[in-house]
Amino acid sequence: MLGNFYSLRNKLLFVFSLFVFFIILIAASAFYSYVSTRNYSNLANQLDALVIQTLKMIKNQQDFFYYEAHNEYFFRTKKSKYLQEHEQLFQKIIQKIYDIEQIEAEINSTNSTIAKNIQIIQRDLQAYNQLFAECTKLLFKKGYKTFGTEGEMHAYMHEIEKKYANYIDKNLIYNIRRYEKDYTIRRENIYIEALENLCNQLQEQTQTTPFIPPKVKDKIILFLASYQRSFRSLVYYDQRLYHPQSGKIAIMRNKASIIEQTVLQLQQEVENQLRDIRNFFAFTFYATLVLTVLISIVLSYYVANAIAHPIKYLMQAIDTATQNDFQGIKPIFITYKDEIGHLTHKFNEMLAAIQQQMASIKQANERLAVQNTELTALNESLSQSEQAQKRINEVKNKLLSIISHDLRSPLNTMKGFLQTMVQFADAFTPAEIQKLSQETLYSLENILNLLNNLLQWSLSCTGELECKPRLINLAETANSVKDLYQQIAQNKNIQLQTTISEDLYVWADSNMLEFILRNLLSNAIKFSHNNSQVTILAHRANGLCYVQVKDQGVGIPKDALHKIFSKEQYYSTTGTAKEKGTGFGLLLCKDFIERNQGKMHIETEVGKGTTIQFSLPAREPITIEATTTT
């Protein structure tokens, strides 16, 4: 019957309808599986969220006792972000358990293990929360430094040391405080016994010392007894809190472990049930799919055979034609009267036209290929030359503009000074000659700084400046730069300070780092008032070294910040002592910092000063361990 289909359209429509029918069957099966497993999937997701919230609460509790046990602000204000987070997490967990109960009720499962485990989790959570509250109260009672029992203990000992230091053995007091500190760090019984023995020894010594007045003896013994009583209370609270087996914290952590195991067990049970349901529906789905595929294969084979047989001859002819570039191929003769027959006739007409055009196209392509290669090479050469010339012209124009603007003024000043000294050499006193020489030296230094910055800027713009990072001790480099500007700072009574650790190393280009520090320190001195202070600070965080240069100078107006880092315009201002700048210092500093994988940040306030911070990659110093041979 299939072989009698005269049109390919009818044959393909039949096959397409058959596949649509089977696809609908498979989609219906998949939808039914989705509806059946949705509730169990929601329950599993809620349990995943419950596990996460539970682990967060346990981690928060550990952080609370690790950080707040030694936090004076916590004991003074009784406020802690960890307590707030604990309460929030506890409420979230209770709400999550309520949601799980609602989903379990919707499932209406006959398995009572889920409901039983949820009740166990609720009970253990309430017990855990109660233990946490008890531990918090004990921690407040124990105290820290000047708070709680520990504060009372320190207060009694301070009274003894302050008022009766002349009547007692200071070595005994020192040893008592040392054992007290050792106990608070290690909480070992050996320090308790040692401290008690020393206190008893001090009490006996006080009673047997003849030159101590009786009232003073009574006061010393009273304070010493109060100190011992407070110390014993401190030991009691430590035992209740930190004992490895019976301490509240140990019990609470054990309870937290039980909660975590119960939640994970419940999660595993739900996942097992969900897996069983999915396996059942997967088996049904795949069985339906296999049956559908088998039926489709059988029917498709008969339909495809009726369609593919005449197409096979046409495809063989097309393959032969394409492999031989349509050259030497004879026309195809097929007797079919359907669409395949019409297609074959059109193919024969197309083949003849293509064979005629291929020869002329081939010759034209060969000529175009040669011309295209020549034009591509020429365009690349012109493009590179144009970009290089444009970059050089920009640098040249900028250099000429700056040289005509900033080099002419100091050179004219120097020329005027020198002409005056030559013409009226005998009319100047040594002090006036020294002043003129100093001003000439300042002008010369400004010219040298400008030329140095212009050289660095031009090398950076033309791409000839190469960054070669290496391991650098930041403190040594900063101190070396500070020494260079020490005399300049003293001329304005400015105090230079560096606060950098000796073991702080960075990974950067040494020349660029020195250039950055020189420019930042020079600017800080230039724009600082007399009798002020300039400080270089550095610290390490998150694999980076952050360097700050702070001054107490005039600050930078907000409308001038964007001009400083603009490459399209030149911006320069004079310092507090009329010093002239180059206008390229901060722009080059920013460029060099970014070349060394860092960033620059400026904080400034007009009239109060400026802080420039930049970051560089931090590195650990290379250490070589010495070996001994025998």
C-alpha positions in Angstrom: 0.0 0.0 0.0 2.9 2.4 0.9 4.5 1.8 -2.5 1.4 3.1 -4.3 1.8 6.6 -2.9 2.3 8.6 -6.0 3.4 11.8 -4.2 6.3 12.2 -1.8 4.2 14.7 0.1 1.7 11.9 1.1 4.4 9.5 2.1 6.2 12.1 4.3 2.9 13.2 5.8 2.1 9.7 6.9 5.5 9.2 8.6 5.3 12.6 10.2 1.8 11.9 11.7 3.1 8.6 13.0 6.0 10.2 14.9 3.8 13.0 16.3 1.5 10.4 17.8 4.4 8.6 19.5 5.9 11.9 20.7 2.6 12.8 22.3 2.6 9.5 24.1 6.1 10.1 25.5 5.3 13.7 26.5 2.2 12.5 28.4 4.3 9.9 30.2 6.9 12.5 31.1 4.3 15.0 32.4 2.7 12.3 34.6 6.2 11.5 36.0 6.8 15.2 36.7 3.5 15.7 38.6 4.1 12.6 40.7 7.6 13.5 41.8 7.2 17.3 42.2 6.2 17.1 45.9 9.1 14.8 46.8 11.4 17.1 44.9 10.1 20.1 46.9 10.6 18.2 50.1 14.2 17.4 49.1 14.9 21.0 48.2 13.5 22.2 51.6 15.7 19.6 53.4 18.7 20.9 51.4 17.9 24.4 52.6 17.4 23.1 56.2 20.9 21.4 56.1 22.4 24.7 55.0 20.6 26.8 57.6 21.6 24.2 60.3 25.3 24.3 59.3 25.2 28.1 59.3 23.7 28.2 62.8 26.5 25.7 64.1 29.2 27.8 62.4 27.7 31.0 63.9 27.8 29.5 67.4 31.4 28.5 66.9 32.3 32.0 65.7 30.4 33.5 68.7 32.5 31.7 71.3 35.7 32.2 69.3 35.4 36.0 68.8 33.1 37.4 71.5 34.7 35.6 74.4 37.6 38.1 74.1 35.6 41.1 72.9 35.3 44.0 75.4 32.6 45.7 73.4 30.4 42.6 73.7 30.8 42.5 77.5 30.2 46.2 77.8 27.1 46.5 75.6 25.8 42.9 75.7 25.3 43.3 72.0 26.7 40.9 69.3 25.9 40.3 65.7 26.4 36.6 66.3 23.6 36.5 68.8 21.3 38.4 66.3 22.3 36.0 63.5 21.7 33.0 65.8 18.2 34.1 66.6 17.5 34.8 62.9 18.8 31.5 61.8 16.9 29.7 64.6 13.6 31.3 63.5 14.4 30.4 59.8 15.0 26.8 60.8 11.8 26.6 62.7 9.9 28.1 59.7 11.7 25.7 57.4 10.6 22.7 59.5 7.0 24.0 59.4 7.2 24.2 55.6 8.6 20.6 55.5 5.7 19.4 57.7 3.2 21.1 55.3 4.8 19.4 52.3 4.9 16.0 54.1 1.2 16.4 54.8 0.5 17.1 51.2 2.4 14.0 50.2 0.3 12.1 52.6 2.9 9.4 52.8 2.3 6.2 54.8 5.9 6.2 55.9 5.9 7.7 59.5 9.7 7.9 59.7 9.8 11.4 58.1 7.3 12.9 60.6 9.1 11.1 63.5 12.5 12.5 62.4 11.0 16.0 62.1 9.7 15.8 65.7 13.2 14.7 66.8 14.8 17.6 65.0 12.4 20.1 66.6 13.0 18.7 70.1 16.8 18.7 69.6 16.8 22.3 68.2 14.9 23.5 71.3 17.4 21.8 73.5 20.3 23.2 71.5 18.9 26.8 71.7 18.5 26.4 75.5 22.1 25.2 75.8 23.2 28.2 73.7 21.4 30.6 76.0 22.9 29.0 79.1 26.4 29.2 77.6 25.8 32.9 76.8 24.8 33.6 80.4 27.8 31.7 81.8 30.1 33.6 79.5 28.7 36.9 80.8 29.2 35.7 84.4 32.8 34.6 83.6 33.5 38.0 82.0 36.6 39.4 80.4 39.3 41.8 81.6 37.3 44.5 83.5 33.9 42.7 83.2 32.3 39.9 85.2 34.1 37.6 87.5 37.4 38.1 85.7 37.0 41.8 86.0 36.4 41.5 89.8 39.5 39.3 90.1 41.7 41.8 88.3 40.2 44.7 90.4 41.2 43.0 93.6 44.7 42.4 92.5 45.0 46.0 91.2 44.0 47.2 94.6 46.7 45.1 96.3 49.3 46.3 93.8 48.2 49.9 93.9 47.8 50.5 97.7 50.1 47.9 99.3 52.9 47.4 96.9 55.5 48.5 99.6 54.3 45.9 102.1 54.3 42.7 99.9 56.8 40.7 97.9 56.5 42.0 94.3 58.0 38.7 92.9 55.1 36.8 94.4 52.6 39.2 92.9 54.3 38.9 89.5 54.3 35.1 89.6 50.6 35.1 90.7 49.7 37.3 87.7 51.8 35.1 85.4 50.0 31.9 86.5 46.7 33.7 86.3 47.5 34.6 82.7 48.8 31.0 81.9 45.6 29.5 83.2 43.3 31.9 81.2 45.2 30.8 78.1 45.6 27.0 78.7 43.0 26.2 81.4 45.2 23.5 83.0 44.9 22.4 86.6 48.7 22.8 87.2 48.3 26.6 87.0 45.4 26.5 89.4 47.4 24.7 92.1 50.5 26.9 91.5 48.4 30.1 91.9 46.6 28.9 95.0 50.0 27.9 96.6 51.4 31.4 95.8 48.4 33.1 97.2 48.7 31.1 100.4 52.4 31.8 100.6 51.7 35.6 100.2 49.0 35.4 102.9 51.4 33.7 105.3 54.2 36.1 104.5 51.9 39.1 105.1 50.8 37.7 108.5 54.4 37.0 109.6 55.9 40.3 108.4 56.4 42.4 111.6 56.7 45.9 110.1 53.2 45.7 108.3 50.6 47.6 110.4 47.7 45.3 111.6 45.0 47.2 109.6 47.1 47.0 106.5 47.6 43.2 107.0 43.8 42.8 107.4 43.2 44.7 104.2 45.8 42.8 102.2 44.5 39.4 103.5 40.9 40.5 102.7 41.7 41.6 99.1 43.8 38.4 98.6 40.9 36.2 99.8 38.5 38.1 97.5 40.9 37.6 94.7 41.1 33.8 95.4 37.4 33.6 95.6 37.0 35.3 92.3 39.6 33.1 90.7 37.9 30.0 91.9 34.6 31.3 90.5 36.4 31.9 87.2 37.7 28.3 87.3 34.1 27.1 88.0 32.7 29.0 85.1 35.5 27.7 82.8 34.8 24.1 83.8 31.1 24.5 83.2 31.7 26.1 79.8 34.9 24.5 78.4 35.3 21.1 80.0 35.9 18.6 77.1 33.3 16.1 78.3 30.9 17.8 80.7 31.2 21.5 79.6 28.1 23.2 78.2 29.9 24.0 75.0 30.9 20.4 74.5 27.3 19.2 75.2 26.0 21.9 72.8 28.3 20.8 70.0 27.4 17.2 70.6 23.7 18.2 70.3 24.5 20.1 67.1 26.2 17.1 65.7 23.1 15.0 66.5 20.9 17.5 64.8 23.1 17.6 61.8 23.1 13.8 61.5 19.3 13.6 62.0 18.8 16.2 59.2 21.2 14.4 56.9 19.5 11.0 57.7 16.1 12.5 56.9 17.5 14.1 53.7 18.9 10.7 52.7 15.6 9.0 53.4 13.6 11.4 51.3 16.2 11.2 48.5 15.9 7.4 48.6 12.1 7.6 48.3 12.3 10.1 45.5 14.8 7.8 43.7 12.5 4.9 44.0 9.6 6.8 42.6 11.8 8.2 39.8 13.1 4.7 39.0 9.5 3.4 38.7 8.5 6.1 36.4 11.8 5.9 34.5 11.2 2.2 33.9 7.7 2.9 32.6 8.9 5.8 30.5 11.8 3.9 28.9 9.6 0.8 28.3 7.2 3.0 26.4 10.0 4.7 24.6 11.6 1.4 23.5 8.3 0.1 22.3 7.7 3.4 20.4 11.1 3.3 18.8 10.7 -0.3 17.7 7.3 0.3 16.0 8.6 3.5 14.4 11.7 1.8 13.1 9.6 -0.9 11.4 7.1 1.5 9.8 9.8 4.0 8.9 11.8 1.3 7.1 9.0 0.6 4.7 8.2 4.3 4.0 11.9 5.2 3.7 12.6 2.4 1.3 9.8 3.6 -1.0 11.2 7.2 -0.9 15.0 6.6 -0.8 15.3 4.1 -3.7 14.9 6.7 -6.5 16.8 9.4 -4.6 19.8 7.1 -4.2 20.6 7.3 -7.9 20.3 11.0 -7.9 22.6 11.4 -4.8 25.3 9.2 -6.4 25.2 11.3 -9.5 25.5 14.5 -7.4 28.4 13.1 -5.3 30.2 12.2 -8.5 29.6 15.6 -10.0 30.9 17.5 -6.9 34.0 15.3 -6.6 34.9 16.1 -10.2 33.9 19.8 -10.2 31.1 19.1 -12.5 33.5 18.2 -15.3 33.0 15.1 -17.5 29.7 14.1 -15.9 27.0 12.6 -18.2 23.2 13.4 -17.7 21.1 11.1 -15.5 18.2 9.0 -16.8 15.4 8.0 -14.3 12.0 6.8 -15.3 10.1 7.9 -12.2 7.2 10.3 -12.8 6.9 11.8 -9.3 8.8 14.8 -7.9 12.1 12.8 -8.1 11.7 12.6 -11.9 11.1 16.3 -12.3 14.1 17.0 -10.0 16.3 14.8 -12.2 15.3 16.6 -15.3 16.1 20.0 -13.7 19.4 18.6 -12.4 20.5 17.6 -15.9 19.8 21.2 -17.2 21.6 22.7 -14.2 24.6 20.4 -14.7 25.1 21.6 -18.3 25.0 25.2 -17.3 27.4 24.7 -14.4 29.9 22.9 -16.4 30.0 25.9 -18.9 30.4 28.5 -16.1 32.9 26.6 -14.0 35.7 27.0 -16.5 35.3 30.8 -16.7 34.9 31.2 -12.9 38.0 29.2 -12.3 40.1 31.6 -14.4 38.6 34.7 -12.8 39.2 33.3 -9.3 42.8 32.7 -10.0 43.3 36.3 -11.1 41.3 37.7 -8.1 43.3 35.6 -5.7 46.6 37.1 -6.8 45.2 40.7 -6.6 43.6 40.0 -3.2 46.9 38.8 -1.7 48.7 41.9 -2.9 46.0 44.3 -1.6 45.9 42.6 1.8 49.6 42.9 2.3 49.5 46.5 1.2 46.6 47.4 3.5 48.3 45.8 6.5 51.5 47.8 5.9 49.6 51.1 5.5 47.5 50.5 8.6 50.6 49.8 10.8 52.4 52.8 9.4 49.4 55.1 9.9 48.9 54.0 13.6 52.6 54.4 14.4 52.8 57.8 12.7 49.6 59.0 14.5 51.0 57.9 17.9 54.3 59.6 17.2 52.6 62.8 16.1 50.5 62.9 19.3 53.6 62.5 21.5 55.5 65.1 19.5 52.7 67.7 19.6 52.3 67.2 23.4 56.0 67.4 24.0 56.3 70.6 21.9 53.3 72.2 23.8 54.7 71.4 27.2 58.3 72.4 26.4 57.1 75.7 25.0 54.9 76.3 28.0 56.8 74.9 31.0 60.5 74.8 30.0 60.6 78.4 28.7 59.5 80.0 32.0 62.1 78.4 34.3 64.8 78.8 31.7 64.0 82.5 31.4 64.0 82.8 35.2 67.5 81.2 35.3 68.7 83.4 32.5 67.5 86.5 34.4 69.2 85.4 37.6 72.5 84.7 35.9 72.4 87.9 33.9 71.8 89.9 37.1 74.7 88.1 38.9 77.0 88.7 35.9 76.2 92.4 35.6 76.1 93.2 39.3 78.3 90.6 40.8 79.9 93.0 43.3 76.6 94.5 44.4 75.3 91.3 46.0 76.0 90.1 49.5 76.8 86.4 50.1 73.3 85.8 51.5 71.7 87.3 48.4 74.0 85.2 46.2 73.0 82.1 48.2 69.3 83.0 47.8 69.6 83.6 44.0 71.6 80.3 43.7 68.9 78.5 45.7 66.1 79.8 43.4 68.2 78.9 40.4 68.6 75.4 41.8 64.9 75.1 42.4 64.2 76.1 38.7 66.8 73.6 37.5 65.3 70.8 39.6 61.8 71.6 38.2 63.3 71.4 34.7 65.0 68.0 35.4 61.8 66.6 37.0 59.8 67.8 34.0 62.2 66.3 31.5 62.3 63.0 33.4 58.5 62.8 33.5 58.3 63.8 29.8 60.8 61.0 29.0 58.8 58.4 31.0 55.5 59.6 29.5 56.8 59.5 25.9 58.2 56.0 26.4 54.9 54.9 27.9 52.8 56.4 25.0 55.0 54.9 22.3 55.0 51.4 23.9 58.8 51.3 24.5 58.7 51.2 28.3 58.8 47.6 29.5 57.6 46.4 32.9 60.0 43.9 34.6 58.5 42.9 37.9 60.6 41.3 40.7 60.5 40.8 44.5 61.0 44.1 46.3 61.2 45.0 50.0 58.7 47.8 50.3 60.2 49.3 53.5 63.7 49.6 52.0 62.4 51.3 48.9 60.1 53.7 50.8 62.9 54.6 53.2 65.3 55.2 50.3 62.8 57.6 48.6 62.1 59.3 51.9 65.9 60.0 52.4 66.0 61.7 49.0 63.3 64.2 50.0 64.4 64.7 53.6 66.2 68.0 53.0 63.4 69.4 50.8 60.9 68.6 53.6 63.1 70.2 56.3 63.1 73.4 54.3 59.4 73.6 54.9 59.6 72.1 58.4 57.6 69.1 57.3 58.1 65.8 59.2 58.4 62.7 57.0 57.3 59.3 58.5 57.1 55.8 57.2 55.1 53.0 58.9 55.9 49.9 56.9 56.7 46.4 58.2 60.2 45.2 57.3 58.8 41.8 56.1 56.4 43.3 53.6 57.3 42.4 50.0 55.7 43.3 46.7 56.0 42.0 43.1 56.6 45.0 40.9 59.1 46.8 38.6 61.6 48.5 40.8 62.1 51.6 38.6 58.4 52.1 38.3 57.8 51.7 42.1 60.5 54.2 42.9 59.1 56.6 40.3 55.6 56.2 41.9 56.8 56.8 45.4 59.0 59.8 44.4 56.2 61.5 42.6 53.6 60.9 45.4 56.0 62.0 48.1 57.2 65.1 46.1 53.6 66.1 45.5 52.7 65.6 49.2 55.6 67.8 50.3 54.9 70.4 47.5 51.2 70.9 48.5 51.7 70.6 52.3 51.8 73.6 54.7 54.9 74.4 56.8 55.1 72.6 60.1 52.9 69.7 58.9 53.4 66.0 58.5 53.6 63.6 55.5 53.2 59.8 56.2 53.8 56.7 54.1 51.7 53.7 55.4 51.4 50.1 54.1 49.5 47.0 55.0 48.7 43.6 53.4 45.3 42.2 52.8 43.8 39.5 50.5 47.1 38.9 48.6 47.6 42.6 47.9 49.8 45.3 49.4 48.0 48.7 50.0 50.3 51.7 50.2 49.1 55.2 51.4 50.8 58.6 51.1 49.0 61.0 53.4 49.6 64.8 53.7 47.9 67.7 55.6 48.1 70.1 52.7 45.7 72.1 50.6 43.8 69.2 49.1 42.5 68.8 45.5 39.3 70.4 44.3 36.7 68.0 43.0 36.6 69.7 39.6 40.3 69.2 39.2 40.4 65.4 39.8 39.3 64.5 36.3 41.8 66.9 34.7 44.7 65.3 36.5 44.1 62.0 34.8 43.1 63.4 31.4 45.3 62.5 28.5 43.7 65.2 26.3 44.7 68.2 28.4 47.7 69.3 30.5 47.0 70.4 34.1 49.5 71.7 36.7 49.3 73.8 39.8 51.9 75.5 42.1 52.7 74.2 45.6 52.3 76.0 49.0 55.8 77.6 48.4 55.1 78.4 44.8 56.7 75.2 43.6 55.9 74.3 40.0 54.7 70.8 39.0 55.2 68.8 35.8 51.5 68.0 35.2 52.4 64.3 34.4 53.3 62.9 37.8 50.0 61.4 38.9 49.0 60.4 35.3 52.3 58.4 35.0 51.9 57.0 38.5 48.4 55.7 37.6 49.8 54.2 34.4 52.7 52.5 36.1 50.5 51.1 38.9 48.1 49.6 36.4 51.0 48.1 34.5 52.0 46.3 37.7 48.5 44.9 38.2 47.4 47.5 40.8 44.9 50.3 41.2 45.0 53.9 42.5 42.4 55.6 44.7 42.4 59.3 45.9 40.7 60.7 49.0 40.9 64.4 49.4 39.3 67.3 51.1 40.1 70.9 50.3 42.0 72.6 53.2 42.6 69.3 55.1 44.8 67.2 52.9 45.0 64.3 50.5 45.4 60.5 50.9 46.6 58.6 47.8 46.3 54.8 48.0 47.5 52.3 45.5 47.7 48.5 45.5 50.4 46.1 44.3 50.6 42.2 44.3 52.0 41.1 47.6 54.6 38.3 47.8 56.2 36.2 50.6 60.0 36.7 51.0 62.2 33.9 49.7 63.9 32.1 52.6 66.8 29.7 52.3 67.3 27.3 55.1 70.9 26.6 56.1 72.0 23.0 56.3 74.8 21.6 58.4 77.1 18.7 57.4 78.9 16.4 59.7 
